[in-house]
Amino acid sequence: MIRIEFPSQLSALVAGRTRLEVTASNLKEVFNKIDETAPMVRSQIFDANGAIRQFVGLFLDEHQIHEIGDGTQPVHEDSRILIVMAVAGG
């Protein structure tokens, strides 16, 4: 199964979890599966135009994804998606 790892900042939107496992063949399907479980997560990762928010890092198998496009990037059964949120402060 594909493993999605959420930062603590999003865990409240995923019922307190920091990890979710789904079955999918591409990124679009992965985020559709996340929507089924935690529909508020998408708005924290993507802006209204569907672009990855500036303060979010999205990684697929240790490679940063800068734009998701149509979401057809393939994922594999053992893929890992890591979502990282920037922390700011002084």
HELIX and SHEET records of a PDB file:
HELIX    1   1 SER A    8  SER A   11  1                                   4    
HELIX    2   2 ALA A   12  VAL A   14  5                                   3    
HELIX    3   3 LEU A   27  THR A   37  1                                  11    
HELIX    4   4 VAL A   41  ILE A   45  1                                   5    
SHEET    1   A 5 ARG A  19  VAL A  22  0                                        
SHEET    2   A 5 ILE A   2  GLU A   5 -1                                        
SHEET    3   A 5 ARG A  80  MET A  85  1                                        
SHEET    4   A 5 VAL A  56  LEU A  60 -1                                        
SHEET    5   A 5 HIS A  63  GLN A  64 -1                                        
END                                                                             
